[in-house]
Amino acid sequence: MFIGILDPAEHTLTYVNAGHEAPVIMQAGGEQVHLESTGPPVGLLPGMTFASATVEIPPDAMFAAWSDGIPEAHVPHTDETDPVFFGEKQSLESLLQELWDQPVAEITSEVFARVDTFLEGGSAPDDRTLLLLRRNDKAPAGGAS
């Protein structure tokens, strides 16, 4: 489980990562900050408490979080081969860097399209969720700054 509270005025994200695959804050040049676990997976041990952490989101950076259904999407096992996972062929982070200049809605669509192509028409073995947020400090066209 991953829970985050975005403070758009301070450009910070306060979060708890309870065993979820580490979301990442990415910058155009490739710099990445992984939001590692701040506690064990939810439900693993009774009575657990969870620490929070806060991270700054720099100008033009992108926050990315995803469910394991994207990197673990795989072509089913056959008698002759072990399953091949999407994340083994291309890391999601490298794909996000490749698509960096596109709007986040188009990046999301392209990621899902590539996973679908990888699955060769087969159904996804798990849910697929992708959340992208980009910090944009520019005033909208025609708006006040």
Stockholm file with secondary structure:
# STOCKHOLM 1.0

chainA/1-145         MFIGILDPAEHTLTYVNAGHEAPVIMQAGGEQVHLESTGPPVGLLPGMTFASATVEIPPDAMFAAWSDGIPEAHVPHTDETDPVFFGEKQSLESLLQELWDQPVAEITSEVFARVDTFLEGGSAPDDRTLLLLRRNDKAPAGGAS
#=GR chainA/1-145 SS CEEEEEETTTTEEEEEEBSCCCCEEECTTSCEEECCCSBSCTTSSTTCCCCCEEEECCTTCEEEEECTTTTTCEECCCSSCCCEEHHHHSCHHHHHHHTTTSCHHHHHHHHHHHHHHHTTTCCCSSCCCEEEEECCCSCCTTSCC
#=GC SS_cons         CEEEEEETTTTEEEEEEBSCCCCEEECTTSCEEECCCSBSCTTSSTTCCCCCEEEECCTTCEEEEECTTTTTCEECCCSSCCCEEHHHHSCHHHHHHHTTTSCHHHHHHHHHHHHHHHTTTCCCSSCCCEEEEECCCSCCTTSCC
//
